[in-house]
Amino acid sequence: MNLKKRLTTEEKALLINLTPDIYGSFAEIGAGQEVAANFFNAGGSSGTIAYTLSAYDMKVSDSIYGECSRYVCEDRLKQMLDKEYQTLLETLPEKNKTARFFAFADTVESLNYHKTNQGHGWVGLKFQLQNNAEPNELILHVKMHDTSHHAQREALGILGVNLIHAAYNHNKSIDDFLEALAYRLPRDRMEIDMLNISGPDFENVDNRIIALKLVKNGLTDATMFNIAGQVLQPSTALYKKNILLMRGRFRPATKVHFDMISNGLELYKQEPDVTEDKIQVLFELTLKDLTADGKISVTDFIDRAELLCSMGYTVMISNYLKHYKMIEYLSDITRGYKIGIVLGIYNLKTIFDEKYYDTLKGGLLEAFGRGFGRNIKMYVYPALKSNGDIYNIESFELPNHLTGLLDFMNKSGKIQAIENYNKNLLNIISDDVLAKIKSGDDSWVNDVPEEVMKAIKFFELFGYKKTELIGDK
């Protein structure tokens, strides 16, 4: 992107209006017609806007788009995009021979009069880059942090103009597109925590990389994607879910990791306030765990994502280095549902390390109150000491002034030892497995599940290289 010339919102809208072959519609529900208004105010909008629509009454909205259980959700947004784009095609078939159509839509819950809600919304664009071509689709979710209704509406208007302008002018590079999308929208105003791009012009786009870049570029602190590689909006995907979380590097995921999660899951299912059909297992990678030599390796990230998804797991990427911040974030989403955390004994030692909380005025006690004081439980997996002894909760030692806190965590049911573990796996260390893969030492295959082994070999992950057998050509 040319950083020397920054277009204002009005200039972007005018540029679109003066592009003769860009033509479309606007459907906005919930916060007004802020996006369309920017194009009207810029001038020359008659060459761009076929019509605008704002269906505020739920019955009117249902009569246009069909019934929907929730009105500010991805399903409703997709109904809106499909309906309005199809209307353009059916109503203006001749126009599409010379124009590239678009349908913009948003369904938004802005700040209410009493300021008791979190402003958020779903925003989308269905658009052609060539005449008569199949359309592309952009779907995103935003959280609005401005403290007034007027400011949130203004931010939404800026976002909509940025989205349409970037879709047509910055579609060759994901980094350029994201920069253009967030222009004039600092993080304290608006957070973009989900973005999916699809369509014939974006077949080579990997939405998992988009998820990584959303966090890396500071547009959000956490996002996630499923086994199909689709980016998910956390609040929606985890709505009314009991979450079992495992944090780690998974470089690569080994038999130890899956022994940890499977045993942790069995214990989690036994919790009286956990409903099995509401459990969501998450494997989480933090940016720190994705960093090598100060840089994030996209290839390395995709390698890890491929492995975890091949095992059927949902992956979360976050900027939350500290455990209590991750728990705090998830607790705000689950709102009373239980959160389970599977971790190794050395991670537990870190959690009780007072130096870990130097940035908090209240130190360790503040962190425990903000995170571990909630409806959470930690399932602790043992480790093997260098002398061959088992290091577990029973042999866990703390300074005298912290033993009372550990006792409280135990007696209040916030910590439980994983006892049904496979002792034969405790000598497996991910860094050693990675070193074996890179050096060509085939013994690494004994340290990972069969599915992981097959994926590493097939996709040549983590530097694995296939070797030709004698006689092969």
C-alpha positions as CSV (number, residue, x, y, z in Angstrom):
1,M,0.0,0.0,0.0
2,N,1.1,3.5,-0.7
3,L,1.4,5.0,2.8
4,K,2.3,8.5,1.4
5,K,-1.2,9.2,0.3
6,R,-3.9,8.5,2.8
7,L,-7.5,8.9,1.5
8,T,-10.2,10.2,3.8
9,T,-13.4,8.3,4.1
10,E,-15.1,10.9,1.9
11,E,-12.4,10.6,-0.7
12,K,-12.7,6.8,-0.7
13,A,-16.5,7.0,-1.1
14,L,-16.1,9.5,-3.9
15,L,-13.6,7.4,-5.7
16,I,-16.0,4.4,-5.7
17,N,-18.8,6.7,-6.8
18,L,-16.7,7.9,-9.8
19,T,-15.7,4.4,-10.9
20,P,-18.4,3.9,-13.6
21,D,-18.5,0.1,-13.5
22,I,-19.0,-0.4,-9.7
23,Y,-22.7,-0.6,-8.9
24,G,-24.6,-2.1,-6.0
25,S,-27.0,-2.0,-3.0
26,F,-26.9,-1.3,0.7
27,A,-28.9,-3.2,3.4
28,E,-28.2,-2.0,6.9
29,I,-30.1,-3.2,10.1
30,G,-29.7,-2.0,13.6
31,A,-27.6,1.1,13.6
32,G,-29.0,3.2,10.7
33,Q,-27.6,3.7,7.2
34,E,-24.2,5.0,8.1
35,V,-22.3,3.3,5.3
36,A,-24.8,4.3,2.5
37,A,-24.9,7.9,4.0
38,N,-21.1,8.3,3.4
39,F,-21.6,7.5,-0.3
40,F,-24.6,9.8,-0.6
41,N,-22.7,12.6,1.1
42,A,-19.6,12.2,-1.1
43,G,-21.5,13.1,-4.2
44,G,-22.0,11.2,-7.5
45,S,-23.7,8.3,-5.7
46,S,-26.4,7.9,-8.5
47,G,-23.8,6.1,-10.5
48,T,-23.0,3.6,-7.7
49,I,-26.1,3.0,-5.6
50,A,-29.0,1.0,-7.0
51,Y,-31.0,1.2,-3.7
52,T,-30.6,1.2,0.0
53,L,-32.7,-0.7,2.5
54,S,-33.1,-0.6,6.3
55,A,-35.6,-3.1,7.8
56,Y,-35.8,-2.3,11.5
57,D,-39.0,-4.1,12.5
58,M,-38.3,-7.8,13.0
59,K,-41.4,-8.9,11.2
60,V,-40.5,-6.8,8.2
61,S,-37.0,-8.2,8.3
62,D,-38.4,-11.8,8.4
63,S,-40.7,-11.0,5.5
64,I,-37.8,-10.0,3.3
65,Y,-35.1,-12.4,4.4
66,G,-36.9,-15.3,6.1
67,E,-37.1,-16.1,9.7
68,C,-34.0,-16.3,11.9
69,S,-33.5,-17.2,15.5
70,R,-31.1,-14.3,16.1
71,Y,-31.0,-11.0,14.2
72,V,-27.4,-9.9,14.8
73,C,-25.7,-13.1,13.6
74,E,-23.8,-14.5,10.7
75,D,-26.7,-16.5,9.3
76,R,-28.8,-13.3,9.1
77,L,-26.0,-11.4,7.4
78,K,-25.6,-14.2,4.8
79,Q,-29.4,-14.2,4.1
80,M,-29.2,-10.4,3.5
81,L,-26.2,-10.7,1.2
82,D,-27.8,-13.5,-0.9
83,K,-31.1,-11.8,-1.1
84,E,-29.8,-8.4,-2.1
85,Y,-27.3,-9.7,-4.6
86,Q,-29.9,-11.9,-6.2
87,T,-32.2,-8.9,-6.4
88,L,-29.6,-7.0,-8.4
89,L,-29.1,-9.8,-10.8
90,E,-32.8,-10.4,-11.4
91,T,-33.8,-6.7,-11.6
92,L,-30.9,-5.4,-13.6
93,P,-29.6,-8.2,-15.9
94,E,-28.6,-5.7,-18.6
95,K,-26.7,-3.5,-16.2
96,N,-24.5,-6.4,-15.2
97,K,-23.1,-6.6,-18.7
98,T,-21.3,-3.3,-18.1
99,A,-21.1,-3.1,-14.3
100,R,-19.5,-5.1,-11.5
101,F,-22.2,-5.7,-8.9
102,F,-21.9,-5.6,-5.2
103,A,-24.3,-6.1,-2.2
104,F,-23.2,-4.6,1.1
105,A,-25.0,-5.6,4.3
106,D,-24.6,-5.2,8.0
107,T,-26.7,-6.3,11.0
108,V,-25.6,-4.4,14.1
109,E,-26.3,-4.0,17.8
110,S,-25.0,-0.6,18.7
111,L,-24.8,0.8,22.2
112,N,-28.2,1.1,23.8
113,Y,-29.5,4.2,25.6
114,H,-28.5,2.8,29.1
115,K,-25.1,1.7,27.8
116,T,-25.6,-1.8,29.3
117,N,-24.6,-3.8,26.2
118,Q,-21.5,-4.5,24.1
119,G,-21.8,-3.0,20.6
120,H,-21.1,-5.5,17.9
121,G,-22.1,-6.5,14.4
122,W,-21.7,-8.6,11.3
123,V,-20.6,-6.9,8.2
124,G,-20.4,-8.4,4.7
125,L,-19.8,-7.7,1.0
126,K,-20.7,-9.8,-2.0
127,F,-19.0,-8.5,-5.0
128,Q,-17.7,-9.1,-8.5
129,L,-14.3,-8.1,-9.7
130,Q,-15.2,-8.8,-13.3
131,N,-18.5,-8.3,-15.2
132,N,-20.8,-11.4,-15.2
133,A,-18.4,-13.3,-13.0
134,E,-19.3,-15.4,-10.0
135,P,-19.2,-13.2,-6.9
136,N,-16.7,-13.2,-4.0
137,E,-17.8,-12.9,-0.4
138,L,-16.3,-11.1,2.6
139,I,-17.7,-11.8,6.0
140,L,-16.4,-10.1,9.2
141,H,-17.5,-9.5,12.8
142,V,-16.7,-6.4,14.8
143,K,-16.8,-5.3,18.4
144,M,-17.5,-1.6,18.8
145,H,-15.8,0.0,21.8
146,D,-16.8,3.7,21.5
147,T,-18.8,4.9,24.5
148,S,-21.5,6.7,22.6
149,H,-24.1,5.6,20.1
150,H,-23.2,8.4,17.7
151,A,-19.4,7.4,17.8
152,Q,-20.2,3.7,17.2
153,R,-22.4,4.7,14.2
154,E,-19.6,6.9,12.8
155,A,-17.1,4.0,13.2
156,L,-19.4,1.6,11.4
157,G,-19.7,4.1,8.5
158,I,-15.9,4.3,8.2
159,L,-15.6,0.6,8.3
160,G,-18.1,0.0,5.5
161,V,-16.4,2.5,3.2
162,N,-13.0,1.0,4.0
163,L,-14.4,-2.5,3.2
164,I,-15.8,-1.6,-0.2
165,H,-12.8,0.5,-1.2
166,A,-10.3,-2.2,-0.1
167,A,-12.2,-5.0,-1.8
168,Y,-11.8,-3.2,-5.1
169,N,-8.5,-1.5,-4.7
170,H,-6.4,-3.6,-2.2
171,N,-7.3,-7.2,-3.0
172,K,-3.9,-8.4,-4.1
173,S,-2.3,-8.5,-0.6
174,I,-3.9,-9.6,2.6
175,D,-1.6,-7.3,4.6
176,D,-2.6,-4.3,2.4
177,F,-6.3,-5.2,2.6
178,L,-6.2,-5.5,6.4
179,E,-4.3,-2.2,6.8
180,A,-6.9,-0.5,4.5
181,L,-9.8,-2.1,6.3
182,A,-8.7,-0.8,9.7
183,Y,-7.7,2.7,8.6
184,R,-8.9,5.4,11.0
185,L,-10.3,2.7,13.3
186,P,-7.9,2.3,16.2
187,R,-8.3,-0.8,18.4
188,D,-9.9,1.2,21.2
189,R,-12.7,2.1,18.7
190,M,-13.3,-1.1,16.9
191,E,-12.0,-4.7,17.0
192,I,-12.2,-7.1,14.1
193,D,-12.2,-10.6,15.5
194,M,-13.3,-12.7,12.5
195,L,-12.8,-12.4,8.8
196,N,-13.5,-14.9,6.1
197,I,-12.8,-14.4,2.4
198,S,-14.1,-16.7,-0.3
199,G,-14.8,-16.7,-4.0
200,P,-13.2,-17.3,-7.4
201,D,-10.8,-14.5,-7.1
202,F,-9.6,-15.6,-3.7
203,E,-9.2,-19.4,-4.2
204,N,-5.6,-19.3,-3.0
205,V,-6.4,-17.3,0.2
206,D,-5.9,-19.3,3.4
207,N,-8.3,-18.0,6.0
208,R,-6.2,-19.4,8.8
209,I,-3.4,-17.0,7.8
210,I,-6.0,-14.2,7.9
211,A,-6.9,-15.4,11.5
212,L,-3.2,-15.2,12.4
213,K,-2.8,-11.8,10.9
214,L,-5.8,-10.4,12.8
215,V,-4.1,-11.2,16.0
216,K,-0.5,-10.4,14.8
217,N,-1.6,-7.0,13.5
218,G,-3.4,-6.1,16.7
219,L,-6.9,-6.1,15.2
220,T,-8.0,-8.5,17.9
221,D,-6.5,-10.5,20.8
222,A,-8.0,-13.8,19.9
223,T,-9.6,-15.6,17.0
224,M,-10.1,-19.2,16.0
225,F,-10.8,-21.6,13.1
226,N,-12.3,-25.0,12.7
227,I,-11.1,-28.2,11.0
228,A,-12.3,-26.9,7.6
229,G,-10.0,-23.8,7.9
230,Q,-12.9,-21.4,8.4
231,V,-12.3,-18.5,10.7
232,L,-14.8,-18.5,13.6
233,Q,-16.1,-15.6,15.7
234,P,-15.3,-16.7,19.3
235,S,-18.3,-15.3,21.0
236,T,-20.6,-17.1,18.5
237,A,-18.7,-20.4,18.3
238,L,-18.4,-20.6,22.1
239,Y,-21.9,-19.4,22.9
240,K,-23.2,-21.5,25.9
241,K,-20.3,-23.9,25.7
242,N,-18.3,-25.7,28.4
243,I,-14.7,-25.1,27.2
244,L,-11.8,-27.4,27.7
245,L,-8.6,-25.6,26.8
246,M,-5.1,-26.8,26.2
247,R,-2.4,-24.2,25.6
248,G,1.0,-25.1,24.1
249,R,3.4,-24.9,21.2
250,F,2.4,-28.3,19.6
251,R,5.6,-28.2,17.6
252,P,4.7,-30.9,16.8
253,A,1.8,-32.3,18.7
254,T,2.9,-35.6,20.3
255,K,1.4,-38.6,22.0
256,V,1.9,-36.8,25.3
257,H,-0.3,-33.9,24.2
258,F,-3.1,-36.2,23.2
259,D,-2.7,-38.3,26.4
260,M,-3.1,-35.0,28.3
261,I,-6.2,-33.9,26.5
262,S,-7.9,-37.3,26.4
263,N,-7.4,-37.8,30.2
264,G,-8.3,-34.2,31.0
265,L,-11.5,-34.6,28.9
266,E,-12.6,-37.7,30.8
267,L,-12.2,-35.9,34.1
268,Y,-14.0,-32.8,32.7
269,K,-17.0,-34.8,31.7
270,Q,-17.4,-35.9,35.3
271,E,-17.9,-32.4,36.6
272,P,-21.5,-31.9,37.8
273,D,-21.9,-28.5,36.0
274,V,-20.6,-29.8,32.7
275,T,-23.0,-31.1,30.0
276,E,-21.2,-33.4,27.6
277,D,-23.0,-32.2,24.5
278,K,-22.0,-28.6,25.2
279,I,-18.2,-29.3,25.5
280,Q,-15.9,-27.5,23.1
281,V,-12.2,-28.6,23.1
282,L,-9.8,-25.9,22.1
283,F,-6.1,-26.1,21.3
284,E,-4.6,-22.6,21.8
285,L,-1.4,-21.2,20.3
286,T,-0.2,-17.8,21.6
287,L,1.8,-15.4,19.4
288,K,4.8,-16.1,21.6
289,D,4.6,-19.7,20.8
290,L,4.5,-18.9,17.1
291,T,7.6,-16.7,17.2
292,A,11.1,-17.7,16.2
293,D,14.0,-15.2,16.3
294,G,11.5,-12.4,16.8
295,K,9.5,-13.3,13.7
296,I,6.3,-15.3,13.1
297,S,6.8,-18.1,10.6
298,V,3.6,-18.5,8.6
299,T,4.8,-21.8,7.3
300,D,5.4,-23.1,10.8
301,F,2.0,-21.9,12.0
302,I,0.3,-23.7,9.1
303,D,2.2,-26.9,9.9
304,R,0.9,-26.9,13.4
305,A,-2.6,-25.9,12.3
306,E,-2.7,-28.8,9.8
307,L,-1.8,-31.3,12.5
308,L,-4.3,-30.2,15.0
309,C,-7.1,-29.9,12.5
310,S,-6.2,-33.3,11.1
311,M,-7.0,-34.7,14.5
312,G,-10.4,-32.9,14.4
313,Y,-9.7,-30.1,16.9
314,T,-10.6,-26.4,16.8
315,V,-7.6,-24.1,17.0
316,M,-7.5,-20.7,18.8
317,I,-4.8,-18.1,18.3
318,S,-4.3,-15.4,21.0
319,N,-2.2,-12.6,22.2
320,Y,-2.8,-13.7,25.8
321,L,0.6,-14.8,27.2
322,K,-0.6,-14.9,30.8
323,H,-3.0,-17.7,31.7
324,Y,-5.3,-15.5,33.8
325,K,-5.9,-13.2,30.8
326,M,-7.0,-16.1,28.6
327,I,-9.3,-17.3,31.3
328,E,-10.7,-13.8,31.8
329,Y,-11.4,-13.5,28.1
330,L,-13.1,-16.9,27.8
331,S,-15.1,-16.3,31.0
332,D,-16.6,-13.2,29.5
333,I,-17.8,-15.3,26.6
334,T,-19.1,-18.3,28.4
335,R,-20.8,-16.3,31.2
336,G,-21.1,-18.9,33.9
337,Y,-20.3,-22.1,31.9
338,K,-17.3,-24.0,33.2
339,I,-13.8,-23.7,31.8
340,G,-11.4,-26.5,32.1
341,I,-7.7,-26.1,31.5
342,V,-5.3,-29.0,30.8
343,L,-1.7,-28.1,31.7
344,G,1.6,-29.7,32.7
345,I,3.0,-29.4,36.2
346,Y,5.7,-27.0,35.1
347,N,3.0,-24.6,33.7
348,L,1.3,-24.8,37.1
349,K,4.7,-23.8,38.7
350,T,4.7,-20.8,36.4
351,I,1.2,-19.8,37.4
352,F,2.3,-19.7,41.0
353,D,5.4,-17.7,40.2
354,E,5.0,-14.2,41.6
355,K,7.4,-12.7,39.1
356,Y,4.9,-13.8,36.4
357,Y,2.6,-11.0,37.6
358,D,5.1,-8.1,37.9
359,T,2.9,-5.8,35.7
360,L,-0.1,-6.1,38.0
361,K,-0.5,-3.8,41.0
362,G,-2.1,-6.6,43.0
363,G,0.4,-9.1,41.8
364,L,-0.4,-12.8,42.0
365,L,-3.5,-12.3,44.2
366,E,-5.0,-9.9,41.6
367,A,-4.4,-12.4,38.8
368,F,-6.0,-15.2,40.7
369,G,-9.0,-13.1,41.5
370,R,-9.4,-12.0,37.9
371,G,-8.9,-15.4,36.3
372,F,-8.9,-18.4,38.7
373,G,-11.6,-17.0,40.9
374,R,-14.1,-17.8,38.2
375,N,-15.8,-21.1,37.3
376,I,-12.7,-22.8,36.2
377,K,-10.7,-26.0,37.0
378,M,-7.2,-27.0,36.1
379,Y,-6.3,-30.6,35.3
380,V,-2.6,-31.1,36.0
381,Y,-0.5,-33.6,34.1
382,P,2.8,-34.9,35.7
383,A,6.3,-34.7,34.3
384,L,9.4,-36.9,34.5
385,K,12.3,-35.5,36.5
386,S,15.9,-36.0,35.3
387,N,16.4,-38.6,38.0
388,G,13.4,-40.6,36.8
389,D,11.1,-39.5,39.6
390,I,7.5,-38.4,38.9
391,Y,6.9,-34.7,39.4
392,N,3.2,-34.1,40.2
393,I,0.9,-32.2,42.5
394,E,1.9,-34.3,45.5
395,S,5.6,-33.4,45.1
396,F,4.8,-29.8,44.1
397,E,6.6,-27.3,46.3
398,L,5.9,-23.7,46.9
399,P,7.3,-20.9,49.2
400,N,5.6,-21.1,52.6
401,H,3.5,-18.0,52.1
402,L,1.9,-19.5,49.0
403,T,1.0,-23.0,50.3
404,G,-2.3,-21.6,51.8
405,L,-3.3,-20.5,48.3
406,L,-2.5,-23.9,46.8
407,D,-4.5,-25.5,49.6
408,F,-7.4,-23.2,48.9
409,M,-7.3,-24.1,45.2
410,N,-7.3,-27.8,46.0
411,K,-10.1,-27.7,48.6
412,S,-12.3,-25.5,46.4
413,G,-12.0,-28.0,43.5
414,K,-10.0,-25.7,41.2
415,I,-7.1,-28.1,40.8
416,Q,-7.1,-31.8,40.1
417,A,-4.3,-34.2,39.3
418,I,-4.5,-36.3,36.1
419,E,-3.6,-39.7,37.5
420,N,-4.6,-42.1,34.7
421,Y,-1.7,-41.1,32.5
422,N,0.7,-43.2,30.4
423,K,4.0,-43.1,32.2
424,N,5.8,-44.5,29.2
425,L,5.1,-41.2,27.3
426,L,6.6,-38.8,29.8
427,N,10.0,-38.9,28.2
428,I,8.6,-37.4,25.0
429,I,9.6,-33.8,24.5
430,S,8.4,-31.8,21.4
431,D,11.7,-30.1,20.8
432,D,13.4,-33.5,20.7
433,V,10.8,-34.8,18.2
434,L,11.3,-31.7,16.0
435,A,15.1,-32.2,16.1
436,K,14.7,-35.8,15.0
437,I,12.4,-34.9,12.1
438,K,14.8,-32.3,10.8
439,S,17.8,-34.6,11.2
440,G,16.2,-37.5,9.4
441,D,16.1,-39.7,12.5
442,D,13.0,-41.9,11.8
443,S,12.5,-42.8,15.5
444,W,10.3,-39.7,15.8
445,V,7.4,-41.7,14.3
446,N,7.1,-43.5,17.7
447,D,6.5,-40.2,19.5
448,V,3.5,-39.0,17.7
449,P,0.0,-40.4,16.9
450,E,-0.4,-42.2,13.6
451,E,-2.6,-39.5,12.1
452,V,0.1,-36.9,13.0
453,M,2.8,-39.1,11.5
454,K,0.9,-39.5,8.3
455,A,0.2,-35.8,8.0
456,I,3.9,-34.8,8.6
457,K,5.1,-37.2,6.0
458,F,2.4,-36.4,3.4
459,F,2.6,-32.6,3.7
460,E,6.3,-32.6,4.5
461,L,5.8,-30.6,7.7
462,F,8.4,-29.2,10.1
463,G,11.2,-29.8,7.6
464,Y,10.5,-33.4,6.9
465,K,11.8,-34.6,3.6
466,K,10.8,-37.7,1.8
467,T,13.6,-40.0,0.8
468,E,13.7,-42.0,-2.3
469,L,14.0,-45.7,-1.9
470,I,16.6,-47.6,-3.9
471,G,15.2,-48.3,-7.3
472,D,12.7,-45.5,-7.2
473,K,12.7,-43.1,-10.1
